[in-house]
């Protein structure tokens, strides 16, 4: 049966091999006092191991390979980083290895020491023909404590990875958290389809310019629609004409250049999601809430956070329009509950976490995780698959963690790096 070096690491780390009468391949008595710490960076696989060989106890590193000859194939013979390896652990000892001083590298062969049942379960897990995830037949049997601990860990992993984009943008904005939040919030107002033009619009219109017009809704709307490229050409209605007049003046005053209008997508979208409507909502939010990030950092309750987005009032023109100069049946253009939760999930939670991590303020990190527990779980193909496998998804905390589990572990069959996979493989 097939297996990988990761499997050997797993067997060694958890001592899942027959340890009776251990000896090196040269016959010396062997006692493993500590397998060492698993090293996922450059260097030996397990560091600070403690092993007695014969009458001598050694402290150093252990290196693992499927075959002894892999030591040479991987270039360890001439690499000084491996001079302090005290034990070479292999599945198959096919080649004796010697140090520069002529002494043989102590080797432990595990070929006949790994339980057949463990080998079989690993093979079925990683090399089986499962259609959804490798452990689809077993994941529902994992106890709730193990599952919740692992989901918490990988949720933090997910947020840490996503926060890297926030910190990169923060550096480009010279440490300005408010400007960075404004740009990310704008991008998320585009809800994937129009995220790019929304982001480009925000970057072309710095928040400090909008702040100078914080008491004038028409000027803020003019700046946002103008920079979005929607105020070119002839207008018929009084409202867009007024916006156009304001924008032409402000554009010259601040030497602004609008983005290309063709970047915006309307095709196959519900009118409620048209970029013009989203821009109107974004303009209303900017007008009604200066220093948005400061407000977000102050709000502790999910209900109050939702109210920040639900209480925005767009210009009355949009009650009977989805696009300029095209009247439509009257309808509310306020943000829906699902859209608000999506904005909180993708912007507010991310920034609370990033802000707390970057400034080492655990309070904000905890608030981000708590907020996820109060947002309904997302429904998509991945979460639906997990539900069908018997898992309960109670909130966005769970759904976000399961997205990370699927995309970063299950899809790459990293079962031996996954708390769920380790639990399933471990002998009872």
Secondary structure, DSSP 8 states (H G I E B T S, - for coil): ----HHHHHHHHHTT-B--TT-B-TT--BEEEEE--EE--SSS-SEEEEEEEETTEEEEEEEEEEEETTHHHHTT-TT-GGGTTEEEEEEEE--S--B-TTS-B--EEE-TTTB-HHHHHHHHHHHHS--SS-TTTTTGGGS-HHHHHHHHHHHHHHHHHHHHHHHHHHHHHTTT-HHHHHHHHHHHHHTTTTTHHHHHHHHHHS-HHHHHTTTT-HHHHHHHHHHHTT-S-S---SHHHHHHHHHHHHHHHHHT-----GGG---TT--GGG-HHHHHHHHHHHHHH-SSHHHHHHH---HHHHHHHHHT----GGGGGEEETTEE------S--HHHHHHHIIIIIHHHHHHHHHHTT-HHHHHHHHHHHHTS----SHHHHHHHHTT----SHHHHHHHHHHHHHTGGGT-GGGSHHHHHHHS--
